[in-house]
Amino acid sequence: MSENLDAIFKPRSIAVVGTSRKEGTIGREVLHNLVAYGFNGPVYPVNPKAEYVNSIKCYPNVSTIPDGVDLTIIVIPKENVLSVVSECGEKGVKGIVVISAGFKEIGEKGIQLEKELVGLIKKYDMRLVGPNCMGVINTAKDIRMDATFGSTLPLDGHVGFMSQSGALGNIILEYADELKIGFSKFISMGNKADVSGNDMLMDLENDENTNIILMYLESFGNPRKFVKIARRLTKKKPVIAVKAGRTRAGAKAASSHTGALAGLDVAVDALFEQCGVLRATSIEELFDYALAFSNQPLPEGKRVAIVSNAGGPGIIATDACVSLGLDMSTFEDETYQKLKNALPEEASTQNPVDILGDGGPERYEKALDAVLKDKNVDAVITIFVPPLMSRALDVALAISNVSAKYHKPVLGCFMGREEVLTSIQELEKNNIPAYLFPESAAKSIAGMYKFNEYRRRREGDIRQFDVDKEMVQNIISKAKDAGRTYLSQNEVKEILIAYGFSFPQSQLAKGEDEAANIAKRIGFPVALKIASDEIIHKSDAKGVALDLKDEKEVREGYKQILKEVGQTTSATKIDGIVVQAMVKGGKETILGMSLDPNFGPLIMFGLGGIYVEVLKDVTFRIAPITDLDAQEMIKSIKSYPLLSGIRGEEPADIDSIEEYIQRLSRLVEDFPEIEELDVNPLVVFEKGRCCNVVDARIKIGPSYELKRYKL
């Protein structure tokens, strides 16, 4: 099928099948919007029971339209949709928008009907939006198309919006109109039977009228393709998304730490982080971002100044900025002096600047001018709480006049909407976003900074390693042939060694004498660990003994483990007990992978050992992992200072952690049979001393088909 969407967004003529003479019907509203918005081309109403609709000549079917038709909007009962699409195909129509509902969203019958619909679209090389959608909009001056049934005609602008929910479409158009946000293109995706979110992203990427992309998503069709497109796209344009369905109620229990911690919406967060997409938590927050990105330049850094006429809101804004990872600017001496000269003695010239409650437009103008001129300031939040003695409109004009002189983002927060509505409109008229609460302004600046940082960073590289893939394939094949789900300790060790992981010395013992001899050969102290495919969590089963210093302790530990395991588990297959050199020093971390049915392998890194499930200080990314992804994973955990070195401690070997994350990514990409994998703990030593895998487990299953998701 044709890759581009010109038949949908750049039609020269449009037919509306299902239009009606009755006002308020969907077909009639679509026709009305096309005419009212000024579509630059002929519009053909199709209704076999009407000669004219809204004073426009009507046709009984698409075939009887005397001229060519590029796009057909279909608003008829689902039972008749296929025949109309077939008729359009015969006529040479290349674009179809099916607003009609009753397809896969209603169950088995609808699923079958939608399959037949897609079959016709492929047969005639057409593109389809929907079914079960609200329609499409293109505000370009040479097109002027509103092919929706929305009650609000869109403002023209530079925001591309794609929504998977038709029900939200009208609300979105109304809200955007209230905020004076203009669209370049708008698409209600519906069931995404043909045109997908990825198709739309590629279209908006190359659309000269689109500077910002907003998305409301409920599902991903091809997440790995999304990563590929979005990584490229977000280097040029901000992409901001609301993803509904943040929880996974009823998700199957996972046996690994990684699987358990991946139980919520971490895959979507990981995907967005990797490709530079900003995630909004609500439609309101989505438009908060849109206001800032649409109207203000990007901040060069993350140093923020706050100018307020009230202490409390200034402190709230400060807390919000710091909690979002922004820095409070430290002013230059010259700036302090200017503020001191311009403000009363009681005012605060520190950041946040408090010009006091009686501060009018003149104080705002002088304070803002001094702050914006400061080289240590990258962005400014101006807060106004209306006092009795100052007119909000005059303050808004002062802020607008000063901000126009500088190429730095200035965001307003005018609290008390009823009293300051006119001033907010004045700010927005001068391209200064105005928010009701300081947190919204802070979050928008943080989003702008984050996007700019992502845009400026280099592309990550996927490292290649010398690995023994054949050996691993043999191990996994034998386990699958035997019907085993979990690999033995020795198999896990061989697999990880084949992919470049290091282990402390260890050997399996099948009796206490053998364990004592192995320990003597390895060197004391040692650890003992139960070896059984049926025991997943060794510590819980009391199958571990640590720091054994001589042969006597090894023998006693061996017997004690067998006794405790027999009492705490029902395991019948014990392979023996692993004797392992005791690892001293280092920091305990965890590496892991859990296979997500939609996103593929999710790689996890965090603080490890027995605390991982308690502290949950972990982060996720979707394989394959680049070197930059690995660096960000390590730096994003809260306990990163423990690795980088605090209070005189030597920094950990972070380069080795980065390498191990990438090696793990390569392993699970090479073998889609791996469903879950934990390396816990991975002990990381001082810089230059690498890491050691102390314990690990691997669960396998049927080979997961990822061909359709390959990058």
Phi, psi and omega in degrees: 000159178301134182285321186277167185249028181300325180295334179274314189258347180230049181286148174269342179208149185226134171253139177245105183268117181110012176290156187222155175282348183275121180295146179093347176281154185297315181299319179294320181293323177298314179298316180300315182294322178299317181286313184296327181278349174086045179305132183273066179173172179286144176241130184244106173291140178237116178201114184293348183256006181226142177270324177223145172229123181054039179069014178250135180302134184252151181239146183291332178201171184295326183297331183275354176292124188290334184254176178288153178233128179270321186226135176240127174261125186247120179226072182222168177304144186304329183296336185258358186295316185298319181294323179291318179297319177298318178297319177297318179300318179295328182279344180098014176294137183249348180234134180229133170238113180259105177279333182306142177259180178104026181251227190298342180291347182257356178121202191301313180298318179293324178299315179297318179298320180292323176299318178294322178298313180296323177301318178293321180299318178291320182301318185259010177054052179250171171243141186233130168255131182106206356288184177063053182227179181260340180122194186224158179222141169222114185271002181307140187300330181273358179243300179053065184239119168244091181260054176231174174253025179293151181275351181241122176288138186285150168279146177275143183190210187233022179256123173267129183235130175234130184232134176274349180252119175290325182298327180281344187304310182295321178297319180297316179296319180293316182295318179297322178296318179298323181272359181061040175262124182261146181260151166267307176222151177221134178220130170265113191286329184064226184280355180054043181295329179230286180292121184254174175298324178294320176301316183292322177300317180295323178294314181290331177301321185261006181272117183295335182277351184256121178252336182224144180238125176248143183222138166244117186240147172243339180201163174248135175277314182220084186300323184289328174290324176303316179301315182299314181291312186294324178300321179285317186292318184287356170284345183243321186223141176291137175241123183237130189226144165253123177248112179283162180080058184282342182250160178238071180298133177080012178296145184294146180292139179250143184275337182271159174302315183300313181298320180294319182285341179271012187290340180262211190271037186289333182296317180293316177301317180297316181299312181296319179299318184293329186247013171078017178274131176278132180258122174265149183268352181202167176297321179299315179293325177303314181283335172300314176299315183301320178301314182292310182296327183287333193242345186232153176290160179284144178287142179285336179213195185246022180269118187245140172246148180236129176241121187218157173256013180215132185294315183302305178300328177296320178292319177300315179297320179298312179302317181297316181298312183296318181294337179267006177089007176275162178250143173277127183298142169258115188289154171290158180303321180299323180293317177302318182294317178299317180294321180296322180287330187269340189245158176298161182300328182284344183290157177263122178265359174281167178267118011282140179281127178247109182273002177080160187295335179267010181291121181259195184300326182294317178295316178303316184296314182291317181294316182293322179296317179295318183290316182292333180284342183291130181291342180272005182248124178258335182203156183226137170250123177255128183243133178228123172249118190296112171272174182288333190267356181234140176273127181300323182296320179296321177295318179299318179296320179297315179299317181296318182296317182288314185297333180294342182275349187232147178263059177227145181292131175236121179244137182260151172225101180253108189269137184096075192301319184298318184284336189242016184303316181296321180291324176298318178297324179294317177299313182295326177297331179260023174064030175251112179299138179237128182244158181279329183231149183299326183301323180295318178295316180298316181296323180292319177296319178299320178294319179296318179296316181299317179297316182295322177295317179297318183298327186270347184281158181287163175288139177283158179247142174264111184286149175254142183232153174276106185233164178256080185293324182296317179299315181296319179299320179296316180298313183293320180298317179297320179294320180292319179298328180276357179076021182270144178265316180258138178278153178289164180301320181292321178295318178300315180299314181298320180296312183292322176297321179299336179253020167091015178273148179258143179233150168291160179303137179201161177201147179279132177245142181248015177191163185290327178295314179297321179298318180296318180294319179297316181299319179297320180290319181290319183108135182278155358280162179227169173240149174244139180220133179298141178243105179203131177296339184273352181247110184273311181257099186296318181297318180298327181274005183057040182257026182227138172228130189244155171056048179275126195259349179205177184298321181300313180296326178295314181297315180296320179296321179299310182295321182294320179298312180300321179294312183294318180297321178297329181274333187259346181226169176254018181298133180252342183250101177250118181281338183143202179228132180276129174260124187227139176302134181289125180274122182252140177077190179079175179246136180275122176235175178227138169242142179201172177212137172229134184275114177273133184297339181255327188255348183088206185290124174261118181267136181239144171220145177180190175291134190248207182074211184281353186267355189300319182281342179276308183278331179051037179273076185225163176221156184233151168216160180265131178292147005280149184259127174275171177297324178292321176302315181297317178299316182293324178301314183293315184286342186275346180283151183296330183272015180304321178303332177294332179272325184281346177104114177230153177052044175084357179289150175290139177294149178285166182281078185293327178301321180291323177298314178305315181295317181295323176299317181289325176295319178297319178301317179297318181300310185283338172289321181290330186231088181293354176288341181285115182267321179217145179210132174234131166247099188209113001270153164259109183275124182254124182267186181296161183308128180094352183253004173067207186223165174225134173278115180271323179208151181200157174211153182224131174249134180242164179204197177298148179300123183278127184280111180244009186302320183287350181252007184296143182287000000 
